[in-house]
Amino acid sequence: MKTTWRATFLGILVVCQSCATARLWEDIDPNERIWIDASKTTEEALRKKGVDFEAYDSGNCKGYLIKKSGMDRMKDYQLRALGTPVTLALDAATTVVVVGAYMFVNDPDGTVWLIKALCH
């Protein structure tokens, strides 16, 4: 029984370590291009707007990869800068909870004693 709990908690700790921060940085990438399906616009329309794009045609998947504007990239950098402290706190809290639960499962009396000692 103890081995199963240990493996479960260690697995959660490894999987959840910095999940939120990594996800933020993956989802908000200033250098990622924006996808527009070919059914929504044409090359001619993009050229008229002066947009930097790359046409993509792979059989049944046709569209355009459009470079983000300077303003869009700046917004992404700002979101990363403002969001990273929050996600780091979430990641740290997850680690503390998992380690605390692991300690409690393995030594409930010692964990309670440690919590009382820290609170007084």
SEVEXDO-293028 format. One record per atom (N, C-alpha, C, O): residue in three letters; residue number from 1; atom name; x, y, z. Coordinates in nm, 2 decimals. Layout:
N
SITE    r    k   a      xx      yy      zz
SITE  ALA  NUM  CA       X       Y       Z
...
***
This chain:
120
SITE    r    k   a      xx      yy      zz
SITE  MET    1   N    0.08   -0.12    0.00
SITE  MET    1  CA    0.00    0.00    0.00
SITE  MET    1   C    0.09    0.13    0.00
SITE  MET    1   O    0.06    0.22   -0.08
SITE  LYS    2   N    0.19    0.13    0.09
SITE  LYS    2  CA    0.28    0.25    0.09
SITE  LYS    2   C    0.35    0.27   -0.04
SITE  LYS    2   O    0.37    0.38   -0.08
SITE  THR    3   N    0.39    0.16   -0.10
SITE  THR    3  CA    0.46    0.18   -0.23
SITE  THR    3   C    0.37    0.24   -0.33
SITE  THR    3   O    0.42    0.33   -0.41
SITE  THR    4   N    0.24    0.20   -0.34
SITE  THR    4  CA    0.15    0.26   -0.43
SITE  THR    4   C    0.13    0.41   -0.41
SITE  THR    4   O    0.14    0.49   -0.50
SITE  TRP    5   N    0.12    0.45   -0.28
SITE  TRP    5  CA    0.10    0.59   -0.25
SITE  TRP    5   C    0.23    0.67   -0.28
SITE  TRP    5   O    0.22    0.78   -0.34
SITE  ARG    6   N    0.34    0.61   -0.25
SITE  ARG    6  CA    0.47    0.68   -0.28
SITE  ARG    6   C    0.48    0.70   -0.43
SITE  ARG    6   O    0.52    0.81   -0.48
SITE  ALA    7   N    0.46    0.60   -0.51
SITE  ALA    7  CA    0.47    0.61   -0.66
SITE  ALA    7   C    0.37    0.71   -0.71
SITE  ALA    7   O    0.40    0.79   -0.80
SITE  THR    8   N    0.25    0.71   -0.66
SITE  THR    8  CA    0.15    0.81   -0.70
SITE  THR    8   C    0.19    0.95   -0.67
SITE  THR    8   O    0.18    1.04   -0.76
SITE  PHE    9   N    0.23    0.98   -0.55
SITE  PHE    9  CA    0.27    1.12   -0.52
SITE  PHE    9   C    0.39    1.16   -0.59
SITE  PHE    9   O    0.40    1.28   -0.63
SITE  LEU   10   N    0.49    1.07   -0.60
SITE  LEU   10  CA    0.61    1.11   -0.68
SITE  LEU   10   C    0.58    1.14   -0.82
SITE  LEU   10   O    0.63    1.23   -0.89
SITE  GLY   11   N    0.48    1.06   -0.88
SITE  GLY   11  CA    0.44    1.08   -1.02
SITE  GLY   11   C    0.37    1.21   -1.03
SITE  GLY   11   O    0.40    1.28   -1.13
SITE  ILE   12   N    0.28    1.25   -0.94
SITE  ILE   12  CA    0.22    1.38   -0.95
SITE  ILE   12   C    0.32    1.49   -0.94
SITE  ILE   12   O    0.31    1.59   -1.01
SITE  LEU   13   N    0.41    1.47   -0.85
SITE  LEU   13  CA    0.51    1.58   -0.83
SITE  LEU   13   C    0.59    1.60   -0.96
SITE  LEU   13   O    0.62    1.71   -1.00
SITE  VAL   14   N    0.63    1.49   -1.02
SITE  VAL   14  CA    0.71    1.50   -1.14
SITE  VAL   14   C    0.63    1.56   -1.26
SITE  VAL   14   O    0.67    1.65   -1.33
SITE  VAL   15   N    0.50    1.52   -1.27
SITE  VAL   15  CA    0.42    1.56   -1.38
SITE  VAL   15   C    0.38    1.71   -1.36
SITE  VAL   15   O    0.37    1.78   -1.46
SITE  CYS   16   N    0.35    1.75   -1.24
SITE  CYS   16  CA    0.30    1.89   -1.21
SITE  CYS   16   C    0.41    1.99   -1.19
SITE  CYS   16   O    0.38    2.11   -1.17
SITE  GLN   17   N    0.53    1.95   -1.19
SITE  GLN   17  CA    0.64    2.04   -1.16
SITE  GLN   17   C    0.64    2.14   -1.28
SITE  GLN   17   O    0.67    2.11   -1.39
SITE  SER   18   N    0.61    2.26   -1.25
SITE  SER   18  CA    0.62    2.38   -1.34
SITE  SER   18   C    0.52    2.36   -1.46
SITE  SER   18   O    0.56    2.40   -1.57
SITE  CYS   19   N    0.41    2.30   -1.44
SITE  CYS   19  CA    0.31    2.28   -1.55
SITE  CYS   19   C    0.26    2.41   -1.60
SITE  CYS   19   O    0.25    2.44   -1.72
SITE  ALA   20   N    0.22    2.50   -1.51
SITE  ALA   20  CA    0.15    2.62   -1.54
SITE  ALA   20   C    0.24    2.72   -1.61
SITE  ALA   20   O    0.21    2.78   -1.71
SITE  THR   21   N    0.37    2.73   -1.57
SITE  THR   21  CA    0.46    2.82   -1.63
SITE  THR   21   C    0.50    2.77   -1.77
SITE  THR   21   O    0.50    2.85   -1.86
SITE  ALA   22   N    0.52    2.65   -1.79
SITE  ALA   22  CA    0.56    2.59   -1.92
SITE  ALA   22   C    0.44    2.61   -2.01
SITE  ALA   22   O    0.46    2.65   -2.13
SITE  ARG   23   N    0.32    2.59   -1.97
SITE  ARG   23  CA    0.20    2.61   -2.05
SITE  ARG   23   C    0.18    2.75   -2.09
SITE  ARG   23   O    0.15    2.78   -2.21
SITE  LEU   24   N    0.20    2.84   -2.00
SITE  LEU   24  CA    0.20    2.99   -2.03
SITE  LEU   24   C    0.29    3.02   -2.14
SITE  LEU   24   O    0.26    3.09   -2.24
SITE  TRP   25   N    0.42    2.98   -2.13
SITE  TRP   25  CA    0.52    3.01   -2.23
SITE  TRP   25   C    0.49    2.95   -2.36
SITE  TRP   25   O    0.53    3.00   -2.47
SITE  GLU   26   N    0.43    2.83   -2.36
SITE  GLU   26  CA    0.40    2.76   -2.49
SITE  GLU   26   C    0.28    2.83   -2.56
SITE  GLU   26   O    0.28    2.85   -2.68
SITE  ASP   27   N    0.18    2.86   -2.48
SITE  ASP   27  CA    0.06    2.92   -2.54
SITE  ASP   27   C    0.08    3.06   -2.58
SITE  ASP   27   O    0.01    3.11   -2.68
SITE  ILE   28   N    0.16    3.14   -2.52
SITE  ILE   28  CA    0.18    3.28   -2.55
SITE  ILE   28   C    0.33    3.29   -2.61
SITE  ILE   28   O    0.42    3.33   -2.53
SITE  ASP   29   N    0.34    3.26   -2.73
SITE  ASP   29  CA    0.47    3.27   -2.80
SITE  ASP   29   C    0.47    3.39   -2.90
SITE  ASP   29   O    0.40    3.39   -3.00
SITE  PRO   30   N    0.55    3.49   -2.86
SITE  PRO   30  CA    0.55    3.61   -2.95
SITE  PRO   30   C    0.60    3.58   -3.09
SITE  PRO   30   O    0.57    3.65   -3.19
SITE  ASN   31   N    0.68    3.47   -3.11
SITE  ASN   31  CA    0.73    3.44   -3.24
SITE  ASN   31   C    0.65    3.34   -3.32
SITE  ASN   31   O    0.68    3.31   -3.44
SITE  GLU   32   N    0.54    3.29   -3.26
SITE  GLU   32  CA    0.46    3.20   -3.33
SITE  GLU   32   C    0.38    3.27   -3.44
SITE  GLU   32   O    0.33    3.39   -3.41
SITE  ARG   33   N    0.36    3.21   -3.55
SITE  ARG   33  CA    0.28    3.27   -3.66
SITE  ARG   33   C    0.13    3.24   -3.64
SITE  ARG   33   O    0.10    3.14   -3.57
SITE  ILE   34   N    0.04    3.32   -3.69
SITE  ILE   34  CA   -0.10    3.31   -3.68
SITE  ILE   34   C   -0.15    3.23   -3.80
SITE  ILE   34   O   -0.12    3.27   -3.92
SITE  TRP   35   N   -0.24    3.13   -3.78
SITE  TRP   35  CA   -0.29    3.05   -3.89
SITE  TRP   35   C   -0.42    3.11   -3.94
SITE  TRP   35   O   -0.51    3.13   -3.86
SITE  ILE   36   N   -0.44    3.13   -4.07
SITE  ILE   36  CA   -0.56    3.17   -4.13
SITE  ILE   36   C   -0.59    3.07   -4.24
SITE  ILE   36   O   -0.51    3.05   -4.33
SITE  ASP   37   N   -0.71    3.00   -4.23
SITE  ASP   37  CA   -0.75    2.91   -4.33
SITE  ASP   37   C   -0.77    2.98   -4.47
SITE  ASP   37   O   -0.81    3.09   -4.47
SITE  ALA   38   N   -0.74    2.91   -4.58
SITE  ALA   38  CA   -0.75    2.97   -4.71
SITE  ALA   38   C   -0.89    3.00   -4.75
SITE  ALA   38   O   -0.91    3.09   -4.84
SITE  SER   39   N   -0.99    2.94   -4.68
SITE  SER   39  CA   -1.13    2.97   -4.71
SITE  SER   39   C   -1.17    3.11   -4.66
SITE  SER   39   O   -1.27    3.16   -4.69
SITE  LYS   40   N   -1.09    3.16   -4.57
SITE  LYS   40  CA   -1.12    3.29   -4.51
SITE  LYS   40   C   -1.06    3.41   -4.57
SITE  LYS   40   O   -1.11    3.52   -4.55
SITE  THR   41   N   -0.95    3.39   -4.65
SITE  THR   41  CA   -0.89    3.50   -4.72
SITE  THR   41   C   -0.81    3.45   -4.84
SITE  THR   41   O   -0.81    3.33   -4.87
SITE  THR   42   N   -0.75    3.55   -4.91
SITE  THR   42  CA   -0.67    3.51   -5.03
SITE  THR   42   C   -0.54    3.57   -5.02
SITE  THR   42   O   -0.51    3.66   -4.94
SITE  GLU   43   N   -0.45    3.52   -5.10
SITE  GLU   43  CA   -0.31    3.58   -5.11
SITE  GLU   43   C   -0.32    3.73   -5.15
SITE  GLU   43   O   -0.25    3.81   -5.10
SITE  GLU   44   N   -0.41    3.76   -5.24
SITE  GLU   44  CA   -0.42    3.89   -5.29
SITE  GLU   44   C   -0.46    3.99   -5.18
SITE  GLU   44   O   -0.41    4.10   -5.17
SITE  ALA   45   N   -0.56    3.95   -5.10
SITE  ALA   45  CA   -0.61    4.03   -4.99
SITE  ALA   45   C   -0.50    4.05   -4.89
SITE  ALA   45   O   -0.48    4.16   -4.84
SITE  LEU   46   N   -0.42    3.95   -4.86
SITE  LEU   46  CA   -0.31    3.97   -4.77
SITE  LEU   46   C   -0.20    4.06   -4.82
SITE  LEU   46   O   -0.14    4.14   -4.75
SITE  ARG   47   N   -0.17    4.05   -4.95
SITE  ARG   47  CA   -0.07    4.14   -5.01
SITE  ARG   47   C   -0.12    4.29   -5.01
SITE  ARG   47   O   -0.04    4.38   -4.98
SITE  LYS   48   N   -0.25    4.31   -5.03
SITE  LYS   48  CA   -0.30    4.44   -5.03
SITE  LYS   48   C   -0.29    4.51   -4.89
SITE  LYS   48   O   -0.27    4.63   -4.88
SITE  LYS   49   N   -0.31    4.42   -4.79
SITE  LYS   49  CA   -0.29    4.47   -4.65
SITE  LYS   49   C   -0.15    4.49   -4.61
SITE  LYS   49   O   -0.12    4.55   -4.51
SITE  GLY   50   N   -0.06    4.44   -4.69
SITE  GLY   50  CA    0.09    4.45   -4.66
SITE  GLY   50   C    0.13    4.36   -4.55
SITE  GLY   50   O    0.22    4.39   -4.47
SITE  VAL   51   N    0.06    4.24   -4.54
SITE  VAL   51  CA    0.09    4.15   -4.43
SITE  VAL   51   C    0.20    4.05   -4.47
SITE  VAL   51   O    0.20    4.01   -4.59
SITE  ASP   52   N    0.29    4.03   -4.38
SITE  ASP   52  CA    0.40    3.93   -4.40
SITE  ASP   52   C    0.34    3.79   -4.38
SITE  ASP   52   O    0.31    3.76   -4.27
SITE  PHE   53   N    0.34    3.71   -4.48
SITE  PHE   53  CA    0.27    3.58   -4.47
SITE  PHE   53   C    0.35    3.47   -4.55
SITE  PHE   53   O    0.44    3.50   -4.63
SITE  GLU   54   N    0.32    3.35   -4.52
SITE  GLU   54  CA    0.37    3.23   -4.59
SITE  GLU   54   C    0.26    3.14   -4.63
SITE  GLU   54   O    0.18    3.10   -4.54
SITE  ALA   55   N    0.24    3.11   -4.75
SITE  ALA   55  CA    0.13    3.02   -4.80
SITE  ALA   55   C    0.17    2.88   -4.76
SITE  ALA   55   O    0.28    2.83   -4.77
SITE  TYR   56   N    0.07    2.80   -4.72
SITE  TYR   56  CA    0.08    2.66   -4.68
SITE  TYR   56   C   -0.02    2.58   -4.76
SITE  TYR   56   O   -0.14    2.61   -4.75
SITE  ASP   57   N    0.02    2.48   -4.83
SITE  ASP   57  CA   -0.07    2.39   -4.91
SITE  ASP   57   C   -0.02    2.25   -4.89
SITE  ASP   57   O    0.08    2.21   -4.95
SITE  SER   58   N   -0.09    2.17   -4.82
SITE  SER   58  CA   -0.06    2.03   -4.80
SITE  SER   58   C   -0.18    1.95   -4.83
SITE  SER   58   O   -0.25    1.90   -4.73
SITE  GLY   59   N   -0.21    1.93   -4.95
SITE  GLY   59  CA   -0.33    1.84   -4.98
SITE  GLY   59   C   -0.46    1.91   -4.94
SITE  GLY   59   O   -0.51    2.01   -5.01
SITE  ASN   60   N   -0.52    1.86   -4.84
SITE  ASN   60  CA   -0.65    1.91   -4.79
SITE  ASN   60   C   -0.64    2.02   -4.69
SITE  ASN   60   O   -0.74    2.07   -4.64
SITE  CYS   61   N   -0.52    2.06   -4.66
SITE  CYS   61  CA   -0.50    2.17   -4.56
SITE  CYS   61   C   -0.43    2.29   -4.63
SITE  CYS   61   O   -0.31    2.28   -4.66
SITE  LYS   62   N   -0.51    2.39   -4.65
SITE  LYS   62  CA   -0.45    2.51   -4.72
SITE  LYS   62   C   -0.48    2.63   -4.64
SITE  LYS   62   O   -0.58    2.65   -4.58
SITE  GLY   63   N   -0.38    2.72   -4.63
SITE  GLY   63  CA   -0.39    2.84   -4.55
SITE  GLY   63   C   -0.27    2.92   -4.55
SITE  GLY   63   O   -0.18    2.91   -4.64
SITE  TYR   64   N   -0.26    3.02   -4.46
SITE  TYR   64  CA   -0.15    3.11   -4.45
SITE  TYR   64   C   -0.10    3.13   -4.31
SITE  TYR   64   O   -0.18    3.13   -4.21
SITE  LEU   65   N    0.03    3.13   -4.30
SITE  LEU   65  CA    0.09    3.16   -4.17
SITE  LEU   65   C    0.13    3.30   -4.17
SITE  LEU   65   O    0.22    3.34   -4.25
SITE  ILE   66   N    0.08    3.38   -4.08
SITE  ILE   66  CA    0.10    3.52   -4.08
SITE  ILE   66   C    0.18    3.56   -3.96
SITE  ILE   66   O    0.16    3.52   -3.85
SITE  LYS   67   N    0.28    3.64   -3.99
SITE  LYS   67  CA    0.37    3.69   -3.89
SITE  LYS   67   C    0.30    3.79   -3.80
SITE  LYS   67   O    0.22    3.88   -3.85
SITE  LYS   68   N    0.31    3.78   -3.67
SITE  LYS   68  CA    0.25    3.88   -3.58
SITE  LYS   68   C    0.30    4.02   -3.59
SITE  LYS   68   O    0.42    4.04   -3.62
SITE  SER   69   N    0.22    4.11   -3.57
SITE  SER   69  CA    0.26    4.25   -3.58
SITE  SER   69   C    0.35    4.28   -3.45
SITE  SER   69   O    0.34    4.21   -3.35
SITE  GLY   70   N    0.42    4.40   -3.46
SITE  GLY   70  CA    0.50    4.44   -3.34
SITE  GLY   70   C    0.41    4.45   -3.22
SITE  GLY   70   O    0.45    4.42   -3.10
SITE  MET   71   N    0.29    4.51   -3.23
SITE  MET   71  CA    0.20    4.53   -3.12
SITE  MET   71   C    0.15    4.39   -3.06
SITE  MET   71   O    0.15    4.38   -2.94
SITE  ASP   72   N    0.12    4.30   -3.15
SITE  ASP   72  CA    0.08    4.17   -3.10
SITE  ASP   72   C    0.20    4.10   -3.02
SITE  ASP   72   O    0.17    4.03   -2.92
SITE  ARG   73   N    0.32    4.11   -3.08
SITE  ARG   73  CA    0.43    4.05   -3.01
SITE  ARG   73   C    0.46    4.12   -2.87
SITE  ARG   73   O    0.49    4.05   -2.77
SITE  MET   74   N    0.44    4.25   -2.87
SITE  MET   74  CA    0.46    4.32   -2.74
SITE  MET   74   C    0.35    4.28   -2.64
SITE  MET   74   O    0.39    4.26   -2.52
SITE  LYS   75   N    0.23    4.25   -2.68
SITE  LYS   75  CA    0.12    4.21   -2.59
SITE  LYS   75   C    0.16    4.07   -2.54
SITE  LYS   75   O    0.14    4.04   -2.42
SITE  ASP   76   N    0.22    3.98   -2.62
SITE  ASP   76  CA    0.26    3.85   -2.58
SITE  ASP   76   C    0.37    3.86   -2.47
SITE  ASP   76   O    0.36    3.79   -2.37
SITE  TYR   77   N    0.47    3.95   -2.50
SITE  TYR   77  CA    0.57    3.96   -2.40
SITE  TYR   77   C    0.52    4.02   -2.27
SITE  TYR   77   O    0.56    3.97   -2.16
SITE  GLN   78   N    0.42    4.11   -2.27
SITE  GLN   78  CA    0.36    4.16   -2.15
SITE  GLN   78   C    0.29    4.06   -2.07
SITE  GLN   78   O    0.30    4.05   -1.95
SITE  LEU   79   N    0.21    3.98   -2.15
SITE  LEU   79  CA    0.13    3.87   -2.08
SITE  LEU   79   C    0.23    3.77   -2.01
SITE  LEU   79   O    0.20    3.72   -1.90
SITE  ARG   80   N    0.34    3.74   -2.08
SITE  ARG   80  CA    0.44    3.65   -2.02
SITE  ARG   80   C    0.50    3.71   -1.89
SITE  ARG   80   O    0.51    3.64   -1.79
SITE  ALA   81   N    0.53    3.84   -1.90
SITE  ALA   81  CA    0.59    3.91   -1.79
SITE  ALA   81   C    0.50    3.92   -1.67
SITE  ALA   81   O    0.54    3.90   -1.55
SITE  LEU   82   N    0.37    3.94   -1.70
SITE  LEU   82  CA    0.27    3.96   -1.59
SITE  LEU   82   C    0.23    3.82   -1.54
SITE  LEU   82   O    0.20    3.80   -1.42
SITE  GLY   83   N    0.22    3.72   -1.63
SITE  GLY   83  CA    0.17    3.59   -1.59
SITE  GLY   83   C    0.27    3.50   -1.52
SITE  GLY   83   O    0.23    3.41   -1.45
SITE  THR   84   N    0.40    3.51   -1.55
SITE  THR   84  CA    0.50    3.42   -1.50
SITE  THR   84   C    0.50    3.42   -1.35
SITE  THR   84   O    0.51    3.31   -1.29
SITE  PRO   85   N    0.50    3.53   -1.28
SITE  PRO   85  CA    0.50    3.52   -1.13
SITE  PRO   85   C    0.38    3.45   -1.08
SITE  PRO   85   O    0.39    3.37   -0.98
SITE  VAL   86   N    0.27    3.46   -1.14
SITE  VAL   86  CA    0.15    3.39   -1.09
SITE  VAL   86   C    0.16    3.24   -1.12
SITE  VAL   86   O    0.13    3.16   -1.03
SITE  THR   87   N    0.21    3.21   -1.23
SITE  THR   87  CA    0.22    3.06   -1.26
SITE  THR   87   C    0.33    3.00   -1.18
SITE  THR   87   O    0.32    2.88   -1.14
SITE  LEU   88   N    0.44    3.07   -1.15
SITE  LEU   88  CA    0.54    3.02   -1.06
SITE  LEU   88   C    0.49    2.99   -0.92
SITE  LEU   88   O    0.52    2.89   -0.86
SITE  ALA   89   N    0.41    3.08   -0.87
SITE  ALA   89  CA    0.34    3.06   -0.74
SITE  ALA   89   C    0.25    2.94   -0.74
SITE  ALA   89   O    0.25    2.86   -0.65
SITE  LEU   90   N    0.18    2.92   -0.85
SITE  LEU   90  CA    0.09    2.80   -0.86
SITE  LEU   90   C    0.17    2.68   -0.87
SITE  LEU   90   O    0.14    2.58   -0.80
SITE  ASP   91   N    0.28    2.68   -0.94
SITE  ASP   91  CA    0.37    2.56   -0.95
SITE  ASP   91   C    0.43    2.53   -0.81
SITE  ASP   91   O    0.44    2.41   -0.78
SITE  ALA   92   N    0.48    2.63   -0.74
SITE  ALA   92  CA    0.54    2.61   -0.61
SITE  ALA   92   C    0.43    2.56   -0.51
SITE  ALA   92   O    0.46    2.47   -0.43
SITE  ALA   93   N    0.31    2.61   -0.52
SITE  ALA   93  CA    0.20    2.57   -0.43
SITE  ALA   93   C    0.17    2.42   -0.46
SITE  ALA   93   O    0.15    2.34   -0.36
SITE  THR   94   N    0.17    2.38   -0.58
SITE  THR   94  CA    0.14    2.24   -0.62
SITE  THR   94   C    0.25    2.15   -0.56
SITE  THR   94   O    0.22    2.04   -0.51
SITE  THR   95   N    0.37    2.19   -0.57
SITE  THR   95  CA    0.48    2.11   -0.52
SITE  THR   95   C    0.47    2.10   -0.37
SITE  THR   95   O    0.49    1.99   -0.31
SITE  VAL   96   N    0.44    2.21   -0.30
SITE  VAL   96  CA    0.43    2.21   -0.15
SITE  VAL   96   C    0.32    2.11   -0.11
SITE  VAL   96   O    0.34    2.04   -0.02
SITE  VAL   97   N    0.21    2.12   -0.18
SITE  VAL   97  CA    0.09    2.03   -0.14
SITE  VAL   97   C    0.13    1.89   -0.17
SITE  VAL   97   O    0.10    1.80   -0.08
SITE  VAL   98   N    0.19    1.86   -0.28
SITE  VAL   98  CA    0.22    1.72   -0.31
SITE  VAL   98   C    0.33    1.66   -0.21
SITE  VAL   98   O    0.32    1.55   -0.16
SITE  VAL   99   N    0.43    1.74   -0.18
SITE  VAL   99  CA    0.53    1.70   -0.09
SITE  VAL   99   C    0.47    1.69    0.05
SITE  VAL   99   O    0.50    1.59    0.13
SITE  GLY  100   N    0.39    1.78    0.09
SITE  GLY  100  CA    0.32    1.77    0.22
SITE  GLY  100   C    0.23    1.65    0.23
SITE  GLY  100   O    0.23    1.58    0.34
SITE  ALA  101   N    0.16    1.62    0.13
SITE  ALA  101  CA    0.07    1.50    0.13
SITE  ALA  101   C    0.16    1.37    0.14
SITE  ALA  101   O    0.13    1.28    0.21
SITE  TYR  102   N    0.27    1.37    0.06
SITE  TYR  102  CA    0.36    1.26    0.06
SITE  TYR  102   C    0.42    1.24    0.21
SITE  TYR  102   O    0.42    1.13    0.26
SITE  MET  103   N    0.46    1.35    0.27
SITE  MET  103  CA    0.51    1.34    0.41
SITE  MET  103   C    0.40    1.29    0.50
SITE  MET  103   O    0.43    1.20    0.59
SITE  PHE  104   N    0.28    1.34    0.49
SITE  PHE  104  CA    0.17    1.30    0.58
SITE  PHE  104   C    0.14    1.15    0.56
SITE  PHE  104   O    0.12    1.08    0.66
SITE  VAL  105   N    0.14    1.10    0.44
SITE  VAL  105  CA    0.11    0.96    0.42
SITE  VAL  105   C    0.22    0.87    0.48
SITE  VAL  105   O    0.18    0.76    0.54
SITE  ASN  106   N    0.34    0.91    0.47
SITE  ASN  106  CA    0.45    0.83    0.52
SITE  ASN  106   C    0.47    0.85    0.67
SITE  ASN  106   O    0.52    0.75    0.73
SITE  ASP  107   N    0.45    0.96    0.73
SITE  ASP  107  CA    0.47    0.99    0.87
SITE  ASP  107   C    0.37    1.09    0.92
SITE  ASP  107   O    0.40    1.21    0.94
SITE  PRO  108   N    0.24    1.05    0.95
SITE  PRO  108  CA    0.14    1.14    0.99
SITE  PRO  108   C    0.17    1.21    1.12
SITE  PRO  108   O    0.15    1.33    1.13
SITE  ASP  109   N    0.23    1.14    1.22
SITE  ASP  109  CA    0.26    1.20    1.35
SITE  ASP  109   C    0.37    1.30    1.33
SITE  ASP  109   O    0.36    1.41    1.39
SITE  GLY  110   N    0.47    1.27    1.26
SITE  GLY  110  CA    0.59    1.36    1.24
SITE  GLY  110   C    0.54    1.49    1.16
SITE  GLY  110   O    0.59    1.60    1.19
SITE  THR  111   N    0.45    1.47    1.06
SITE  THR  111  CA    0.40    1.58    0.98
SITE  THR  111   C    0.32    1.68    1.07
SITE  THR  111   O    0.34    1.80    1.06
SITE  VAL  112   N    0.23    1.62    1.15
SITE  VAL  112  CA    0.15    1.70    1.24
SITE  VAL  112   C    0.24    1.78    1.34
SITE  VAL  112   O    0.22    1.90    1.37
SITE  TRP  113   N    0.34    1.71    1.39
SITE  TRP  113  CA    0.44    1.77    1.49
SITE  TRP  113   C    0.51    1.89    1.42
SITE  TRP  113   O    0.52    2.00    1.47
SITE  LEU  114   N    0.55    1.87    1.29
SITE  LEU  114  CA    0.62    1.97    1.22
SITE  LEU  114   C    0.53    2.09    1.19
SITE  LEU  114   O    0.58    2.20    1.21
SITE  ILE  115   N    0.41    2.07    1.15
SITE  ILE  115  CA    0.32    2.18    1.13
SITE  ILE  115   C    0.29    2.26    1.26
SITE  ILE  115   O    0.29    2.38    1.25
SITE  LYS  116   N    0.27    2.19    1.37
SITE  LYS  116  CA    0.25    2.26    1.50
SITE  LYS  116   C    0.38    2.34    1.53
SITE  LYS  116   O    0.37    2.45    1.58
SITE  ALA  117   N    0.49    2.28    1.51
SITE  ALA  117  CA    0.62    2.35    1.54
SITE  ALA  117   C    0.64    2.48    1.46
SITE  ALA  117   O    0.68    2.58    1.51
SITE  LEU  118   N    0.60    2.47    1.33
SITE  LEU  118  CA    0.61    2.58    1.24
SITE  LEU  118   C    0.51    2.69    1.27
SITE  LEU  118   O    0.54    2.81    1.25
SITE  CYS  119   N    0.39    2.65    1.32
SITE  CYS  119  CA    0.29    2.75    1.35
SITE  CYS  119   C    0.30    2.82    1.48
SITE  CYS  119   O    0.24    2.92    1.51
SITE  HIS  120   N    0.39    2.77    1.57
SITE  HIS  120  CA    0.40    2.83    1.70
SITE  HIS  120   C    0.52    2.91    1.71
SITE  HIS  120   O    0.55    2.97    1.81
***
